[in-house]
Every structure is written in C-alpha cells, then in structure tokens.
Amino acid sequence: MAIDGTDTDPHPSTPVGRRNSHLEVEPETNSRTNIYERKYSGHAIDRMQKRGIIPSVVENAIQTGIAKPGTSGTIRYYDPVNKITVAVDTSTGRVVTVW
C-alpha cells in the first residue's frame, strides 16, 4: 500500500533495475566516455544501462572471461559467472557493446 493509501505502488519485492527488468533506453542516449581508465562507446553505455550491467562486471569479464575473436576487429569476452559478453575493439581497446 502506498503512503497515500492507494494500492498503485509495486510490491517491495518487485524486481527493479535488475538484469531481467530492463530499462527503456533510447538509442544514442549516452556519449562515449572513460570509466576506470577504460574507453566505452556510447552504445556500450546504453546497453549496460538498459540491461543493468555495472562497469565492474564488464571489467571482470575482460579480466577473467573466456576470450574469442569477434567480428569487425573485435574480441569478445564471455563471463560464465555473470553470463555477459563484452565486445572490445582490438585497435583502440574501447568497449563496443555488452550483452
């Protein structure tokens, strides 16, 4: 029950901001940036925000994940614990996308 007595608020146990509760993020919302001295494309930031993936999880995938060649000059890192894949541009080191 909400403070005003209505029953419109979600139940406290409703998942919000979690991996299975994606946010709607318009494409090209974010611009490229650096986080923890790693370059990120705006697209990667959009995908992370939409999917509720934080930068430390991305960094962990890059550091400990299973590396495989990607497409268009990228390398993909798969983290089986967090079940994410990170694509990194091999020439710039920029995180291109995350899923």
OpenMM code with the backbone's topology and positions (N, CA, C; nanometers):
from openmm import Vec3, app, unit

residues = "MET ALA ILE ASP GLY THR ASP THR ASP PRO HIS PRO SER THR PRO VAL GLY ARG ARG ASN SER HIS LEU GLU VAL GLU PRO GLU THR ASN SER ARG THR ASN ILE TYR GLU ARG LYS TYR SER GLY HIS ALA ILE ASP ARG MET GLN LYS ARG GLY ILE ILE PRO SER VAL VAL GLU ASN ALA ILE GLN THR GLY ILE ALA LYS PRO GLY THR SER GLY THR ILE ARG TYR TYR ASP PRO VAL ASN LYS ILE THR VAL ALA VAL ASP THR SER THR GLY ARG VAL VAL THR VAL TRP".split()
positions = [
    Vec3(0.0847, -0.1169, 0.0000),
    Vec3(0.0000, 0.0000, 0.0000),
    Vec3(0.0892, 0.1231, 0.0000),
    Vec3(0.0547, 0.2196, -0.0812),
    Vec3(0.1298, 0.3444, -0.0911),
    Vec3(0.1019, 0.4327, 0.0299),
    Vec3(0.1869, 0.5326, 0.0491),
    Vec3(0.1725, 0.6249, 0.1612),
    Vec3(0.0373, 0.6945, 0.1585),
    Vec3(-0.0114, 0.7267, 0.0404),
    Vec3(-0.1390, 0.7985, 0.0303),
    Vec3(-0.2608, 0.7071, 0.0422),
    Vec3(-0.2367, 0.5791, 0.0713),
    Vec3(-0.3470, 0.4859, 0.0906),
    Vec3(-0.3901, 0.4122, -0.0341),
    Vec3(-0.3376, 0.4491, -0.1504),
    Vec3(-0.3730, 0.3793, -0.2737),
    Vec3(-0.2883, 0.2539, -0.2867),
    Vec3(-0.3292, 0.1671, -0.3731),
    Vec3(-0.2574, 0.0408, -0.3928),
    Vec3(-0.1911, 0.0395, -0.5312),
    Vec3(-0.1312, 0.1537, -0.5726),
    Vec3(-0.0744, 0.1649, -0.7064),
    Vec3(0.0754, 0.1391, -0.7114),
    Vec3(0.1459, 0.1459, -0.6000),
    Vec3(0.2896, 0.1216, -0.5998),
    Vec3(0.3184, -0.0267, -0.6136),
    Vec3(0.4309, -0.0611, -0.6781),
    Vec3(0.4656, -0.2029, -0.6896),
    Vec3(0.5018, -0.2600, -0.5526),
    Vec3(0.4851, -0.3869, -0.5384),
    Vec3(0.5219, -0.4562, -0.4152),
    Vec3(0.6722, -0.4408, -0.3936),
    Vec3(0.7182, -0.4263, -0.2686),
    Vec3(0.8618, -0.4075, -0.2426),
    Vec3(0.9513, -0.5169, -0.2993),
    Vec3(0.8996, -0.6360, -0.3205),
    Vec3(0.9830, -0.7431, -0.3748),
    Vec3(0.9865, -0.7442, -0.5277),
    Vec3(0.9171, -0.6504, -0.5929),
    Vec3(0.9177, -0.6422, -0.7386),
    Vec3(1.0583, -0.6092, -0.7875),
    Vec3(1.1136, -0.6912, -0.8799),
    Vec3(1.2498, -0.6630, -0.9277),
    Vec3(1.2560, -0.5345, -1.0092),
    Vec3(1.3465, -0.4469, -0.9725),
    Vec3(1.3648, -0.3194, -1.0420),
    Vec3(1.5136, -0.2985, -1.0617),
    Vec3(1.5540, -0.2585, -1.1809),
    Vec3(1.6941, -0.2322, -1.2081),
    Vec3(1.7799, -0.3573, -1.2039),
    Vec3(1.7200, -0.4681, -1.2355),
    Vec3(1.7927, -0.5939, -1.2361),
    Vec3(1.8039, -0.6448, -1.3778),
    Vec3(1.8847, -0.7462, -1.3949),
    Vec3(1.9112, -0.7996, -1.5267),
    Vec3(1.7832, -0.8380, -1.6017),
    Vec3(1.6853, -0.8928, -1.5357),
    Vec3(1.5628, -0.9346, -1.6029),
    Vec3(1.4534, -0.8283, -1.6002),
    Vec3(1.4889, -0.7076, -1.5642),
    Vec3(1.3945, -0.5966, -1.5611),
    Vec3(1.4587, -0.4790, -1.6341),
    Vec3(1.4668, -0.4900, -1.7653),
    Vec3(1.5384, -0.3925, -1.8462),
    Vec3(1.4736, -0.2558, -1.8445),
    Vec3(1.5570, -0.1532, -1.8463),
    Vec3(1.5111, -0.0159, -1.8587),
    Vec3(1.4954, 0.0169, -2.0069),
    Vec3(1.4063, 0.1057, -2.0375),
    Vec3(1.3940, 0.1528, -2.1749),
    Vec3(1.4929, 0.2669, -2.1933),
    Vec3(1.5929, 0.2456, -2.2770),
    Vec3(1.6947, 0.3463, -2.3049),
    Vec3(1.6929, 0.3730, -2.4544),
    Vec3(1.6654, 0.4969, -2.4910),
    Vec3(1.6647, 0.5336, -2.6327),
    Vec3(1.8048, 0.5165, -2.6900),
    Vec3(1.8164, 0.4633, -2.8117),
    Vec3(1.9483, 0.4528, -2.8751),
    Vec3(2.0166, 0.5895, -2.8806),
    Vec3(2.1464, 0.5885, -2.8663),
    Vec3(2.2308, 0.7080, -2.8721),
    Vec3(2.1996, 0.8060, -2.7590),
    Vec3(2.1533, 0.7549, -2.6454),
    Vec3(2.1277, 0.8392, -2.5291),
    Vec3(2.2586, 0.8858, -2.4666),
    Vec3(2.3534, 0.7956, -2.4567),
    Vec3(2.4809, 0.8242, -2.3914),
    Vec3(2.5914, 0.8491, -2.4931),
    Vec3(2.6878, 0.9287, -2.4551),
    Vec3(2.8036, 0.9516, -2.5407),
    Vec3(2.9205, 0.8674, -2.4896),
    Vec3(3.0220, 0.8534, -2.5734),
    Vec3(3.1369, 0.7728, -2.5320),
    Vec3(3.2050, 0.8383, -2.4127),
    Vec3(3.2694, 0.7529, -2.3329),
    Vec3(3.3306, 0.8022, -2.2099),
    Vec3(3.4391, 0.7060, -2.1637),
    Vec3(3.5081, 0.7434, -2.0595),
    Vec3(3.6052, 0.6563, -1.9936),
    Vec3(3.5539, 0.6259, -1.8543),
    Vec3(3.5622, 0.4981, -1.8167),
    Vec3(3.5263, 0.4550, -1.6820),
    Vec3(3.6401, 0.3661, -1.6342),
    Vec3(3.6934, 0.3980, -1.5172),
    Vec3(3.8079, 0.3230, -1.4633),
    Vec3(3.9202, 0.3142, -1.5663),
    Vec3(3.9468, 0.4232, -1.6365),
    Vec3(4.0517, 0.4332, -1.7366),
    Vec3(4.0303, 0.3414, -1.8575),
    Vec3(3.9086, 0.2900, -1.8750),
    Vec3(3.8762, 0.2106, -1.9935),
    Vec3(3.7794, 0.2904, -2.0787),
    Vec3(3.8002, 0.2895, -2.2104),
    Vec3(3.7133, 0.3598, -2.3037),
    Vec3(3.5866, 0.2784, -2.3286),
    Vec3(3.4729, 0.3481, -2.3362),
    Vec3(3.3431, 0.2870, -2.3665),
    Vec3(3.2755, 0.3672, -2.4763),
    Vec3(3.2157, 0.2970, -2.5724),
    Vec3(3.1338, 0.3661, -2.6724),
    Vec3(3.0019, 0.4059, -2.6077),
    Vec3(2.9353, 0.5037, -2.6667),
    Vec3(2.8035, 0.5422, -2.6185),
    Vec3(2.7062, 0.4258, -2.6266),
    Vec3(2.7197, 0.3459, -2.7323),
    Vec3(2.6336, 0.2286, -2.7498),
    Vec3(2.6527, 0.1306, -2.6340),
    Vec3(2.7777, 0.1072, -2.5935),
    Vec3(2.8040, 0.0155, -2.4820),
    Vec3(2.7393, 0.0669, -2.3536),
    Vec3(2.7496, 0.1971, -2.3291),
    Vec3(2.6887, 0.2557, -2.2092),
    Vec3(2.5364, 0.2405, -2.2152),
    Vec3(2.4775, 0.2638, -2.3327),
    Vec3(2.3331, 0.2441, -2.3495),
    Vec3(2.2934, 0.1009, -2.3145),
    Vec3(2.3680, 0.0032, -2.3691),
    Vec3(2.3356, -0.1381, -2.3462),
    Vec3(2.3525, -0.1755, -2.1989),
    Vec3(2.4583, -0.1261, -2.1372),
    Vec3(2.4810, -0.1540, -1.9952),
    Vec3(2.3675, -0.0975, -1.9110),
    Vec3(2.3294, 0.0266, -1.9406),
    Vec3(2.2228, 0.0922, -1.8651),
    Vec3(2.0914, 0.0174, -1.8837),
    Vec3(2.0616, -0.0190, -2.0059),
    Vec3(1.9372, -0.0902, -2.0346),
    Vec3(1.9321, -0.2246, -1.9633),
    Vec3(2.0462, -0.2936, -1.9582),
    Vec3(2.0483, -0.4300, -1.9039),
    Vec3(2.0886, -0.4379, -1.7571),
    Vec3(2.1156, -0.3238, -1.6957),
    Vec3(2.1508, -0.3242, -1.5541),
    Vec3(2.2878, -0.3830, -1.5252),
    Vec3(2.3825, -0.3624, -1.6166),
    Vec3(2.5183, -0.4157, -1.6016),
    Vec3(2.6103, -0.3024, -1.5598),
    Vec3(2.6803, -0.3202, -1.4486),
    Vec3(2.7683, -0.2156, -1.3972),
    Vec3(2.9101, -0.2329, -1.4512),
    Vec3(2.9876, -0.1239, -1.4545),
    Vec3(3.1222, -0.1286, -1.5114),
    Vec3(3.2148, -0.2327, -1.4484),
    Vec3(3.2038, -0.2574, -1.3192),
    Vec3(3.2918, -0.3559, -1.2566),
    Vec3(3.2655, -0.4970, -1.3100),
    Vec3(3.1425, -0.5262, -1.3481),
    Vec3(3.1105, -0.6565, -1.4066),
    Vec3(3.1702, -0.6665, -1.5469),
    Vec3(3.1660, -0.5571, -1.6211),
    Vec3(3.2278, -0.5531, -1.7541),
    Vec3(3.3785, -0.5749, -1.7409),
    Vec3(3.4401, -0.5047, -1.6486),
    Vec3(3.5841, -0.5168, -1.6274),
    Vec3(3.6211, -0.6589, -1.5863),
    Vec3(3.5413, -0.7199, -1.4999),
    Vec3(3.5664, -0.8576, -1.4591),
    Vec3(3.5611, -0.9526, -1.5789),
    Vec3(3.4648, -0.9316, -1.6687),
    Vec3(3.4550, -1.0157, -1.7885),
    Vec3(3.5801, -1.0024, -1.8739),
    Vec3(3.6302, -0.8803, -1.8879),
    Vec3(3.7505, -0.8577, -1.9684),
    Vec3(3.8720, -0.9221, -1.9031),
    Vec3(3.8816, -0.9116, -1.7712),
    Vec3(3.9985, -0.9637, -1.6999),
    Vec3(3.9976, -1.1159, -1.6846),
    Vec3(3.8799, -1.1750, -1.6635),
    Vec3(3.8745, -1.3180, -1.6308),
    Vec3(3.7924, -1.4013, -1.7274),
    Vec3(3.7248, -1.3362, -1.8232),
    Vec3(3.6348, -1.4081, -1.9132),
    Vec3(3.7073, -1.4899, -2.0191),
    Vec3(3.6306, -1.5671, -2.0902),
    Vec3(3.6804, -1.6503, -2.1997),
    Vec3(3.6855, -1.5635, -2.3248),
    Vec3(3.8060, -1.5479, -2.3816),
    Vec3(3.8254, -1.4610, -2.4979),
    Vec3(3.8104, -1.5394, -2.6275),
    Vec3(3.7373, -1.4798, -2.7222),
    Vec3(3.7199, -1.5372, -2.8558),
    Vec3(3.7204, -1.4242, -2.9570),
    Vec3(3.7708, -1.4492, -3.0774),
    Vec3(3.7660, -1.3450, -3.1802),
    Vec3(3.6213, -1.3080, -3.2118),
    Vec3(3.5983, -1.1783, -3.2282),
    Vec3(3.4662, -1.1301, -3.2659),
    Vec3(3.4645, -1.0902, -3.4117),
    Vec3(3.3706, -1.0055, -3.4474),
    Vec3(3.3606, -0.9561, -3.5846),
    Vec3(3.4094, -0.8122, -3.5908),
    Vec3(3.4447, -0.7681, -3.7078),
    Vec3(3.4842, -0.6290, -3.7333),
    Vec3(3.5943, -0.5791, -3.6409),
    Vec3(3.6976, -0.6614, -3.6216),
    Vec3(3.8122, -0.6178, -3.5424),
    Vec3(3.7879, -0.6126, -3.3930),
    Vec3(3.7024, -0.7008, -3.3431),
    Vec3(3.6764, -0.7046, -3.2002),
    Vec3(3.7178, -0.8380, -3.1405),
    Vec3(3.7318, -0.8378, -3.0092),
    Vec3(3.7489, -0.9610, -2.9340),
    Vec3(3.6355, -0.9648, -2.8333),
    Vec3(3.5780, -1.0826, -2.8147),
    Vec3(3.4658, -1.0981, -2.7227),
    Vec3(3.5124, -1.1710, -2.5976),
    Vec3(3.4694, -1.1192, -2.4843),
    Vec3(3.4997, -1.1821, -2.3560),
    Vec3(3.3683, -1.2282, -2.2940),
    Vec3(3.3607, -1.3585, -2.2674),
    Vec3(3.2393, -1.4131, -2.2063),
    Vec3(3.2672, -1.4476, -2.0610),
    Vec3(3.1838, -1.3963, -1.9724),
    Vec3(3.1928, -1.4257, -1.8300),
    Vec3(3.0812, -1.5241, -1.7960),
    Vec3(3.1151, -1.6527, -1.7742),
    Vec3(3.0107, -1.7524, -1.7471),
    Vec3(2.9444, -1.7354, -1.6108),
    Vec3(3.0099, -1.6686, -1.5175),
    Vec3(2.9510, -1.6475, -1.3849),
    Vec3(2.8384, -1.5446, -1.3938),
    Vec3(2.8664, -1.4301, -1.4548),
    Vec3(2.7665, -1.3237, -1.4681),
    Vec3(2.6849, -1.3346, -1.5957),
    Vec3(2.7235, -1.4270, -1.6824),
    Vec3(2.6533, -1.4532, -1.8083),
    Vec3(2.6404, -1.3293, -1.8950),
    Vec3(2.7540, -1.2624, -1.9163),
    Vec3(2.7572, -1.1477, -2.0064),
    Vec3(2.8698, -1.1658, -2.1064),
    Vec3(2.8576, -1.0982, -2.2185),
    Vec3(2.9621, -1.0932, -2.3199),
    Vec3(2.9955, -0.9471, -2.3435),
    Vec3(3.1253, -0.9189, -2.3539),
    Vec3(3.1742, -0.7837, -2.3770),
    Vec3(3.2554, -0.7854, -2.5057),
    Vec3(3.2227, -0.6981, -2.5999),
    Vec3(3.2996, -0.6848, -2.7241),
    Vec3(3.3904, -0.5639, -2.7127),
    Vec3(3.5200, -0.5861, -2.7381),
    Vec3(3.6204, -0.4809, -2.7268),
    Vec3(3.6903, -0.4644, -2.8610),
    Vec3(3.7025, -0.3403, -2.9073),
    Vec3(3.7743, -0.3095, -3.0309),
    Vec3(3.9227, -0.3379, -3.0083),
    Vec3(3.9811, -0.4223, -3.0925),
    Vec3(4.1204, -0.4620, -3.0724),
    Vec3(4.2194, -0.3498, -3.1010),
    Vec3(4.1832, -0.2537, -3.1826),
    Vec3(4.2775, -0.1467, -3.2144),
    Vec3(4.2763, -0.0324, -3.1129),
    Vec3(4.1612, -0.0068, -3.0497),
    Vec3(4.1516, 0.1055, -2.9562),
    Vec3(4.1349, 0.0631, -2.8103),
    Vec3(4.0936, -0.0615, -2.7880),
    Vec3(4.0666, -0.1078, -2.6514),
    Vec3(3.9324, -0.0620, -2.5993),
    Vec3(3.8540, 0.0053, -2.6829),
    Vec3(3.7223, 0.0583, -2.6412),
    Vec3(3.6205, -0.0552, -2.6321),
    Vec3(3.5414, -0.0535, -2.5238),
    Vec3(3.4291, -0.1465, -2.5118),
    Vec3(3.3239, -0.1008, -2.6128),
    Vec3(3.2901, -0.1870, -2.7060),
    Vec3(3.1992, -0.1534, -2.8146),
    Vec3(3.0542, -0.1801, -2.7766),
    Vec3(3.0291, -0.2972, -2.7176),
    Vec3(2.8948, -0.3326, -2.6740),
    Vec3(2.9020, -0.4381, -2.5668),
    Vec3(2.7894, -0.4561, -2.4997),
    Vec3(2.7790, -0.5512, -2.3893),
    Vec3(2.6428, -0.6197, -2.4001),
    Vec3(2.6427, -0.7511, -2.3836),
    Vec3(2.5149, -0.8241, -2.3778),
    Vec3(2.5270, -0.9440, -2.2911),
] * unit.nanometer
topology = app.Topology()
chain = topology.addChain("A")
for resn in residues:
    res = topology.addResidue(resn, chain)
    for name in ("N", "CA", "C"):
        topology.addAtom(name, app.Element.getBySymbol(name[0]), res)
